[in-house]
Amino acid sequence: MLRHLLIAAAALASGAAHAAPTFVQAPAVAEVAAAYPAKARAEGVGGLATVSCTAGGEGALLRCLRLSEEPGGYGFGIAALKLVRGMRVSGAARGAEVIVPVRFAPEVLNPGFRATTPVWAATPTAADFQATVPKQEGGPNDVRVTLVCDVQAGGVLSGCVVDREEPAGQGFGEAVLALAPKFRVEPWSAEGLPVVGGKVRVPVRYDMKPVDQAAR
């Protein structure tokens, strides 16, 4: 009997939960690289600064203060304060405190930087997967596809390529590529790193079961 797509879930571990507020505008990879403190850059040192801001009109961040920076003596706190000036959020009441983590990872300085913990703003629906997944009699039960994509302004994915396809040669990679425009990421990652201007992995898993099994 023809197999039926029972579950078509993007296995996006980092995007399972969205913390409020949501970042809708944030510095791109090139901007964070440009703001990287010179001493830390020269020594290959990474750091983390935490900034507290007040949510203003249209999600602007106002009256930002440095809460912490690690390690000290490299200027991560000052650099973070400069970067958050251009950030905007949604979901925060005017006057509410917004905590912004800003991580400085040496990898940001390298071409082809890949954000490992993107926050997913949009993913394809189950109906989208139903419409695109190849359906084959006697086909595989477990399908895994991973894309690697560039992130453009607005969190839009482009230039996607299939990095992994199991099983290969049965059209599953092409199906996920067709769905790439329906994925979108927030401009700031869960660990406080830029996403726009970098690359992300998009891992997708199809859980396929026969029609008669799905009906049970």
N, C-alpha and C positions, 0 to 999 in steps of 0.2 A: 504494500500500500504506500502511496506517496507520503513522504515525510512532511511534517508540519512544523513550522517554527513556533515552539511553545514559549520560549523566552529569548528575547534578543536584547541583551543588556550590555551597555558599554561598561567595561570593568575599569572604571576610573576611580581608583581608590582614594585619590586626593580630593576628589570632588564630591564625595558622598554627603558632606554637610557644608552648608554655607553659614558662616558666622556673620552676624549683623554688626556694623553696616557693611555694605558691598562697595568695593572700590570700582568706580566707573571711569576714572581718569588717574593715571599714574605715570611716572617717568619711564621712558623706554630704556632698553639695555644700553644704548649709546650714551644716554644722559647719566645713568648711574656710573658707567665707566669713566666719564669725564669728571664726575664729582668725587671719584675715589681718592682718598687722601694720598698725597705724594709719598709720604714716608711709608705708609702701608703698602702702596704699590711697589715701591722699590724693594721692600723686604718680603714681598709675597705674603703679607699678613691679611687675614680676614677678620671681620668683626661684626658686631650687632649693636645697633642703637635702637632704643625705644623712645618714641615721641608721643606726647599727649597734646591733643588739639581740641578746640571747641568747634562743633559743627555750625556753620553759618548758612546763609541763604544759598540755594542751589547746590548744596553739598560742599561748599568751599570749606577748607580747614583754616581756622583762625587761631590766633594767640597760642601758637605751638610752643611747647616747652620740652626740653630734653629731660627724660626721666632716668635713663641709664645708658651706658655705653661700655662695651667689653671688646677688647682690652682697652684700658685707658692710655692716654698719651699719644694717640695716633690721629685724633681729630675726627673720629667716626660720628660723634654727636653733632658737631657743627655741620658736617657734610649732610647728615640726615635731615637736619632742620632746613637746609637749602632745598633738598629734594622734595620734601612734603608740601612745600608752598604751592606746587602746581597740582596737587592731588585733589580729587573730588570723590565724594561718597554718596550713596543713596541709602535710604532706610534709617538714617539717624535724625532724630528730632533736633530742631534748631536749638542750640545751646547745650546739646549733649556732649559728653566727653567722648572723643574718639582716640583709641590707642593704635598707633601705627608702628609696626616693627619694620626696621630697615636693615637688611642684612647686606654686608659687603663681602662677597665671595670672590676670590681671585679669578675664578672661572669666568666671571662677567667680563674680564679684560680680554678674553680670548675670542677669536672669531668662531662662529657656530655655537655660541652659548646655548645650552639646553636647560629650560626650566623643568625641574623634576617634580614640583608639587603645584601644578597649575590648579586654579579654582575654575570649575566648568560653569559658565553662565548659561549655556544651552547645549543640549544633546538631542540627537534624533529620537523620535518617538518609537514605540513598539510598532505602530502602523508603518512607519518609514522602513524599519527593518523587514517587516512582513512583505513589503512591496518590492524590496531589492534583493533579498537573500535568495540564492539559487536553491530550488527545491528539486531534489532528486530521489527517485525510488531507491531504497537501499543505501542512501547517502550517509555521510558521517554524522555522529551524534554530537561531537564536541569540535567546534571550529574556533580558532583563535587567529585574529588578524591585528597587526600593529602598524599604524602609520607614523611617519615622522613628518611634521609640517612646520612651515614658517608661520610666525604670528605677526599679523599686520595690525595697523591701527584699528581700534574697536574690538580687538580680540578675535578678528576673523582669521581663519586658517587658509593658507595658500601653499602652492608648491608641494603638496603632499605626495609622498611616495610610500609604497608598501615595504615595510622593513621586515615583517614576519607574516607568513601565511601558512597555516596548518589546518587541513591538508592543502598542499599547493596544487595549482593547475586546475581547480574546479570552479573558478570564478568568484570566490569569496573575497579576495583582495580587491578585485574590481568593484564589487558591490559596496564595500566599505569606502573606497575612494569616491564613489558616486555620492555618498552621504557626507563627505567631508565638509561641504558648505553649511551643513546644519549644526556643526560643532562650533562653539564659540567660548573663549576663555576670558576671565577677568584680567585686567592689566597688571595686577599685583598678585604674586603667588602666596600660598598659605604660609610660607616661611619668610616672607618679606623681601622677595626678590622681583626684579622686573621680568615681564613676559614679552611685551611687544618688542619686536626686533630680534627675538630669540627663536628657539625651536622648542616644540613639545612633542612628546610621544602620545599617541592616541591608541590605547589598547582596547580591543573590542572582542567579546566572546559571544558566540552563538551557542545556545543550548538547544539542540535539536532532538525531538522525540517523535516516534510514529504517531499518526492520528489516533489510532485505537488506544495507545498508551496515554496520550494527552487527555483523552476523554474520561479516563478513569478518575 
